[in-house]
């Protein structure tokens, strides 16, 4: 019986694993606020001494802490509460829709649900929808337009 010689494969070449690269990070806002929330639309709500405002991604205070409450930016607008009423501001702090509502939601597909004197309705930047029906259970994208 003949013995068959099988060539041996070359040993694998092992590449050394480089050491882990340290993660770099930058402080977006100095630790001067009482609380800070996640960024949305390039802005984050912050609070200081019980008042709320906004910073941008560089940590610069764009909108001073003067509101009683503040929501997230959506479609370029954020809900803010002042003297017990809700309204909407833009990213410069300009009042787009005055603080006049008892409750206000974020904008979605150009509309936001608001409550005034126990009634719910929708508003848009261009037009205020009548507030005489209940919008609490409406599904986004299926709002009733009167």
Buried (B, 14 or more C-beta within 10 A) or exposed (E): EEEEEEEEEEEEEEEEEEEEEEEEEEEBBEEEBEEBBEBBBBBBBBBBEEBBBBBBEEBEBBBEBEBBBBBBBBBBBBBBBBEEBBBBBBBEBEEEBEBEBBBBBBBEEEBBBBBBEEBBBBBBBEEEBEBEBEBEEBEEEEBEEE
